[in-house]
Amino acid sequence: MQETTTNTKVVQVQVDNASSTPKSVNELRLLAKQDKLPIQVVVRIYGKYRVFVFTTLSEARRSFPSLEPETNGNKFTWGMRGAIENKIDNTLVEALRFEDWATDEALSV
């Protein structure tokens, strides 16, 4: 397990899905729907970007119920490739990343 610090809490992220070959976005979405992949949610609150990290999609949906890996919603983009830093050995762990529309617009320009 890996310890990841977000703006709000410290979470444990299971890294048994890590492999040496990058996965496609569709594979990441499938792993997320099976609750086998960490989730990264980026939102803009009062002009500041906040990153929330969750161990599973089910956990992330408790805080952000409108997250859908394969379709865009009213509040969030669909799931895209993301990464979470492993603080123990300074590697990156693949994750599924969601952005609210304000963040997506600001970072896509």
DRENPA-3360 file (N, C-alpha, C; in nm, 2 decimals, always signed):
BEGIN
1 = MQETTTNT = +0.08/-0.12/+0.00/+0.00/+0.00/+0.00/+0.09/+0.12/+0.00 ~ +0.03/+0.23/-0.05/+0.10/+0.36/-0.06/+0.02/+0.46/+0.01 ~ +0.09/+0.55/+0.08/+0.03/+0.66/+0.15/+0.03/+0.79/+0.06 ~ -0.08/+0.85/+0.03/-0.09/+0.96/-0.05/-0.16/+1.08/+0.02 ~ -0.10/+1.19/+0.02/-0.16/+1.31/+0.09/-0.23/+1.39/-0.01 ~ -0.35/+1.42/+0.03/-0.43/+1.52/-0.05/-0.45/+1.64/+0.03 ~ -0.53/+1.74/-0.02/-0.55/+1.86/+0.05/-0.64/+1.83/+0.17 ~ -0.71/+1.72/+0.18/-0.80/+1.70/+0.29/-0.77/+1.58/+0.38;
9 = KVVQVQVD = -0.70/+1.48/+0.33/-0.68/+1.36/+0.41/-0.56/+1.28/+0.36 ~ -0.52/+1.18/+0.43/-0.43/+1.08/+0.39/-0.50/+0.95/+0.36 ~ -0.48/+0.89/+0.25/-0.55/+0.77/+0.21/-0.45/+0.66/+0.18 ~ -0.49/+0.54/+0.19/-0.41/+0.42/+0.15/-0.45/+0.38/+0.02 ~ -0.36/+0.37/-0.08/-0.39/+0.33/-0.21/-0.32/+0.19/-0.24 ~ -0.40/+0.10/-0.28/-0.35/-0.04/-0.31/-0.28/-0.03/-0.45 ~ -0.16/-0.08/-0.46/-0.09/-0.06/-0.59/-0.07/-0.20/-0.66 ~ -0.15/-0.30/-0.63/-0.13/-0.43/-0.69/-0.16/-0.43/-0.83;
17 = NASSTPKS = -0.23/-0.33/-0.88/-0.26/-0.32/-1.03/-0.15/-0.26/-1.11 ~ -0.04/-0.21/-1.04/+0.07/-0.15/-1.11/+0.14/-0.25/-1.20 ~ +0.18/-0.21/-1.32/+0.26/-0.29/-1.41/+0.35/-0.21/-1.48 ~ +0.45/-0.27/-1.55/+0.55/-0.20/-1.62/+0.50/-0.14/-1.75 ~ +0.39/-0.19/-1.80/+0.33/-0.14/-1.93/+0.21/-0.05/-1.90 ~ +0.21/+0.07/-1.96/+0.09/+0.16/-1.94/-0.04/+0.09/-2.00 ~ -0.14/+0.12/-1.93/-0.27/+0.06/-1.97/-0.34/+0.17/-2.06 ~ -0.43/+0.12/-2.15/-0.51/+0.21/-2.22/-0.62/+0.28/-2.13;
25 = VNELRLLA = -0.68/+0.39/-2.18/-0.78/+0.45/-2.10/-0.90/+0.36/-2.08 ~ -0.93/+0.28/-2.18/-1.04/+0.19/-2.17/-1.01/+0.08/-2.06 ~ -0.89/+0.03/-2.05/-0.85/-0.06/-1.95/-0.86/+0.00/-1.81 ~ -0.82/+0.13/-1.80/-0.82/+0.20/-1.67/-0.97/+0.22/-1.63 ~ -1.06/+0.25/-1.72/-1.20/+0.27/-1.69/-1.26/+0.13/-1.64 ~ -1.22/+0.02/-1.71/-1.27/-0.11/-1.67/-1.22/-0.14/-1.53 ~ -1.10/-0.12/-1.50/-1.04/-0.14/-1.36/-1.11/-0.06/-1.26 ~ -1.14/+0.07/-1.29/-1.21/+0.16/-1.20/-1.35/+0.11/-1.17;
33 = KQDKLPIQ = -1.42/+0.06/-1.27/-1.56/+0.01/-1.25/-1.55/-0.11/-1.16 ~ -1.44/-0.19/-1.17/-1.43/-0.31/-1.08/-1.37/-0.27/-0.95 ~ -1.36/-0.14/-0.92/-1.30/-0.10/-0.79/-1.16/-0.15/-0.77 ~ -1.08/-0.15/-0.87/-0.94/-0.20/-0.86/-0.84/-0.09/-0.90 ~ -0.88/+0.03/-0.90/-0.79/+0.14/-0.94/-0.82/+0.27/-0.86 ~ -0.71/+0.34/-0.82/-0.73/+0.46/-0.75/-0.80/+0.57/-0.84 ~ -0.87/+0.66/-0.77/-0.95/+0.76/-0.84/-0.89/+0.90/-0.80 ~ -0.87/+0.98/-0.90/-0.82/+1.12/-0.87/-0.93/+1.22/-0.92;
41 = VVVRIYGK = -0.98/+1.31/-0.83/-1.08/+1.40/-0.87/-1.02/+1.54/-0.85 ~ -1.02/+1.62/-0.95/-0.97/+1.76/-0.95/-1.09/+1.86/-0.96 ~ -1.10/+1.94/-0.86/-1.21/+2.04/-0.87/-1.16/+2.18/-0.84 ~ -1.22/+2.28/-0.89/-1.19/+2.42/-0.86/-1.28/+2.48/-0.76 ~ -1.23/+2.52/-0.65/-1.31/+2.57/-0.54/-1.26/+2.71/-0.50 ~ -1.34/+2.81/-0.52/-1.30/+2.95/-0.50/-1.17/+2.98/-0.56 ~ -1.15/+2.94/-0.69/-1.03/+2.98/-0.77/-0.91/+2.89/-0.74 ~ -0.92/+2.80/-0.65/-0.80/+2.71/-0.62/-0.84/+2.57/-0.67;
49 = YRVFVFTT = -0.74/+2.50/-0.72/-0.76/+2.36/-0.76/-0.73/+2.27/-0.64 ~ -0.82/+2.18/-0.62/-0.81/+2.08/-0.51/-0.81/+1.94/-0.57 ~ -0.72/+1.86/-0.53/-0.71/+1.72/-0.57/-0.75/+1.63/-0.46 ~ -0.85/+1.54/-0.49/-0.89/+1.44/-0.40/-0.85/+1.30/-0.45 ~ -0.80/+1.22/-0.37/-0.76/+1.08/-0.41/-0.84/+0.98/-0.33 ~ -0.90/+0.89/-0.40/-0.98/+0.78/-0.34/-0.93/+0.65/-0.38 ~ -0.94/+0.55/-0.29/-0.89/+0.41/-0.32/-0.97/+0.34/-0.43 ~ -1.10/+0.37/-0.44/-1.19/+0.31/-0.54/-1.29/+0.41/-0.59;
57 = LSEARRSF = -1.35/+0.37/-0.70/-1.46/+0.45/-0.76/-1.58/+0.46/-0.67 ~ -1.61/+0.35/-0.60/-1.72/+0.34/-0.51/-1.70/+0.45/-0.40 ~ -1.58/+0.45/-0.35/-1.55/+0.55/-0.24/-1.56/+0.69/-0.30 ~ -1.51/+0.72/-0.42/-1.52/+0.85/-0.48/-1.66/+0.89/-0.50 ~ -1.75/+0.80/-0.54/-1.89/+0.83/-0.56/-1.96/+0.87/-0.44 ~ -1.91/+0.84/-0.32/-1.98/+0.88/-0.20/-1.96/+1.03/-0.18 ~ -1.85/+1.09/-0.23/-1.83/+1.23/-0.22/-1.88/+1.30/-0.35 ~ -1.86/+1.24/-0.46/-1.90/+1.29/-0.59/-1.98/+1.19/-0.67;
65 = PSLEPETN = -2.11/+1.19/-0.64/-2.20/+1.08/-0.69/-2.22/+1.08/-0.85 ~ -2.18/+1.19/-0.91/-2.21/+1.20/-1.06/-2.09/+1.15/-1.14 ~ -1.99/+1.09/-1.08/-1.87/+1.04/-1.16/-1.91/+0.92/-1.24 ~ -1.88/+0.93/-1.37/-1.91/+0.82/-1.47/-1.78/+0.80/-1.55 ~ -1.72/+0.69/-1.55/-1.59/+0.67/-1.62/-1.61/+0.68/-1.77 ~ -1.72/+0.64/-1.83/-1.73/+0.64/-1.98/-1.81/+0.75/-2.04 ~ -1.87/+0.83/-1.96/-1.95/+0.94/-2.02/-1.93/+1.07/-1.95 ~ -1.94/+1.18/-2.02/-1.94/+1.31/-1.96/-2.07/+1.34/-1.88;
73 = GNKFTWGM = -2.06/+1.41/-1.77/-2.18/+1.44/-1.70/-2.20/+1.59/-1.69 ~ -2.29/+1.64/-1.61/-2.32/+1.78/-1.59/-2.21/+1.85/-1.51 ~ -2.15/+1.77/-1.42/-2.05/+1.83/-1.33/-1.91/+1.79/-1.36 ~ -1.89/+1.67/-1.42/-1.75/+1.62/-1.44/-1.73/+1.56/-1.58 ~ -1.60/+1.57/-1.62/-1.56/+1.50/-1.74/-1.57/+1.35/-1.72 ~ -1.56/+1.27/-1.83/-1.54/+1.13/-1.82/-1.40/+1.10/-1.76 ~ -1.38/+0.97/-1.73/-1.25/+0.94/-1.67/-1.14/+0.94/-1.78 ~ -1.03/+1.00/-1.74/-0.91/+1.00/-1.83/-0.79/+0.95/-1.75;
81 = RGAIENKI = -0.68/+0.94/-1.82/-0.56/+0.89/-1.76/-0.51/+0.99/-1.65 ~ -0.48/+0.93/-1.54/-0.42/+1.01/-1.43/-0.31/+0.94/-1.36 ~ -0.24/+1.00/-1.27/-0.14/+0.93/-1.20/-0.13/+0.99/-1.05 ~ -0.09/+0.91/-0.96/-0.08/+0.95/-0.82/+0.07/+0.91/-0.78 ~ +0.13/+1.01/-0.72/+0.27/+0.99/-0.68/+0.28/+0.89/-0.56 ~ +0.36/+0.79/-0.57/+0.39/+0.70/-0.46/+0.50/+0.76/-0.38 ~ +0.47/+0.81/-0.26/+0.56/+0.88/-0.18/+0.67/+0.79/-0.12 ~ +0.65/+0.66/-0.12/+0.74/+0.56/-0.07/+0.86/+0.55/-0.16;
89 = DNTLVEAL = +0.84/+0.52/-0.29/+0.95/+0.50/-0.38/+0.96/+0.60/-0.49 ~ +0.88/+0.71/-0.48/+0.88/+0.81/-0.58/+0.85/+0.77/-0.73 ~ +0.76/+0.67/-0.74/+0.71/+0.63/-0.87/+0.56/+0.68/-0.88 ~ +0.51/+0.67/-1.00/+0.38/+0.71/-1.03/+0.29/+0.58/-1.04 ~ +0.17/+0.59/-0.98/+0.07/+0.48/-0.99/-0.04/+0.53/-1.08 ~ -0.08/+0.45/-1.18/-0.19/+0.48/-1.27/-0.32/+0.50/-1.19 ~ -0.40/+0.60/-1.23/-0.52/+0.63/-1.17/-0.62/+0.68/-1.28 ~ -0.75/+0.68/-1.25/-0.85/+0.74/-1.33/-0.88/+0.87/-1.28;
97 = RFEDWATD = -0.86/+0.97/-1.37/-0.87/+1.11/-1.33/-1.00/+1.17/-1.38 ~ -1.07/+1.25/-1.29/-1.19/+1.32/-1.33/-1.17/+1.47/-1.30 ~ -1.22/+1.56/-1.38/-1.21/+1.70/-1.36/-1.35/+1.76/-1.37 ~ -1.37/+1.86/-1.28/-1.50/+1.93/-1.30/-1.48/+2.02/-1.42 ~ -1.59/+2.07/-1.47/-1.58/+2.15/-1.60/-1.50/+2.27/-1.59 ~ -1.50/+2.34/-1.48/-1.42/+2.46/-1.46/-1.27/+2.43/-1.47 ~ -1.23/+2.32/-1.41/-1.09/+2.28/-1.42/-1.06/+2.24/-1.56 ~ -1.14/+2.16/-1.63/-1.12/+2.11/-1.76/-1.10/+2.23/-1.86;
105 = EALSV = -1.19/+2.33/-1.84/-1.18/+2.45/-1.93/-1.05/+2.52/-1.91 ~ -1.01/+2.54/-1.78/-0.89/+2.62/-1.75/-0.77/+2.55/-1.80 ~ -0.76/+2.42/-1.78/-0.64/+2.34/-1.82/-0.63/+2.30/-1.96 ~ -0.74/+2.31/-2.04/-0.74/+2.28/-2.18/-0.71/+2.39/-2.27 ~ -0.70/+2.51/-2.22/-0.68/+2.63/-2.30/-0.53/+2.64/-2.33;
% end
